[in-house]
Amino acid sequence: MKTVSIHDAKSNLSKYIAEVKQGQVIYIGPRGKAQVRLIVEQPPKPKRKFGALKGKISAKSLNYDKHSDPEWQQMVDDMYNKPLL
């Protein structure tokens, strides 16, 4: 942990950014009294889009119509012929 003054931080900002990228924790404040912490910003994770494959995958596209398991075939037939709820 390193604490630097605002004047020093303005003068050596690129140096302190490089140190923070390497894992050093740096606090900045007037006359060396910590008020602000310099950190590396992590890019936000993209939000998940539910239903992105809706209409693109079906039992027919996966070739499940000609499955040899009779229980599976019954489920596929139910999916095509009966309401789900």
C-alpha positions as CSV (number, residue, x, y, z in Angstrom):
1,M,0.0,0.0,0.0
2,K,1.3,3.4,-1.0
3,T,-0.1,6.8,-0.2
4,V,0.8,9.8,-2.3
5,S,-0.2,13.5,-2.4
6,I,-2.4,14.9,-5.1
7,H,0.5,16.9,-6.6
8,D,2.7,13.9,-6.8
9,A,-0.1,11.8,-8.3
10,K,-0.6,14.5,-11.0
11,S,3.1,14.6,-11.8
12,N,3.6,10.8,-11.9
13,L,0.2,9.5,-12.9
14,S,1.4,7.2,-15.7
15,K,4.0,5.7,-13.3
16,Y,1.3,5.0,-10.7
17,I,-1.1,3.5,-13.2
18,A,1.6,1.1,-14.3
19,E,2.2,0.1,-10.6
20,V,-1.6,-0.4,-10.1
21,K,-1.7,-2.6,-13.2
22,Q,1.0,-4.8,-11.5
23,G,-1.1,-5.2,-8.4
24,Q,0.1,-2.3,-6.2
25,V,-2.5,-0.5,-4.1
26,I,-2.1,3.3,-4.3
27,Y,-4.1,5.8,-2.2
28,I,-4.2,9.5,-3.2
29,G,-5.0,12.5,-1.0
30,P,-4.0,16.0,0.1
31,R,-0.7,16.1,1.9
32,G,-0.5,12.3,1.8
33,K,-3.7,11.6,3.7
34,A,-5.5,8.8,1.9
35,Q,-8.9,9.8,0.4
36,V,-9.0,8.0,-3.0
37,R,-7.8,4.6,-4.1
38,L,-6.4,4.2,-7.6
39,I,-7.6,0.9,-9.1
40,V,-7.7,-0.9,-12.4
41,E,-11.1,-0.9,-13.9
42,Q,-12.4,-4.2,-15.0
43,P,-14.6,-4.1,-18.1
44,P,-18.2,-4.9,-17.4
45,K,-19.3,-8.4,-18.4
46,P,-21.8,-8.4,-21.2
47,K,-25.4,-9.1,-20.0
48,R,-26.7,-12.5,-20.9
49,K,-29.4,-12.4,-23.5
50,F,-31.9,-15.1,-22.7
51,G,-33.7,-16.6,-25.7
52,A,-30.9,-15.9,-28.1
53,L,-31.3,-19.3,-29.7
54,K,-35.1,-19.2,-29.8
55,G,-36.3,-20.6,-33.1
56,K,-32.9,-21.7,-34.1
57,I,-32.8,-25.1,-32.4
58,S,-35.5,-27.6,-32.5
59,A,-36.0,-31.3,-32.2
60,K,-36.0,-31.6,-36.0
61,S,-32.8,-29.7,-36.4
62,L,-31.1,-32.0,-33.9
63,N,-32.4,-35.1,-35.7
64,Y,-34.3,-36.4,-32.7
65,D,-37.3,-37.5,-34.8
66,K,-35.5,-40.8,-35.7
67,H,-34.2,-41.7,-32.2
68,S,-34.2,-45.4,-31.3
69,D,-35.3,-44.9,-27.6
70,P,-39.1,-45.3,-27.4
71,E,-39.3,-43.1,-24.3
72,W,-37.4,-40.3,-26.0
73,Q,-39.6,-40.7,-29.1
74,Q,-42.7,-40.4,-26.9
75,M,-41.3,-37.1,-25.5
76,V,-40.6,-35.8,-28.9
77,D,-44.1,-36.7,-30.1
78,D,-45.6,-35.1,-27.0
79,M,-43.6,-31.9,-27.7
80,Y,-45.0,-31.7,-31.2
81,N,-48.5,-32.8,-30.5
82,K,-49.4,-31.6,-27.0
83,P,-49.2,-28.2,-25.3
84,L,-46.3,-27.9,-22.9
85,L,-48.2,-26.6,-20.0
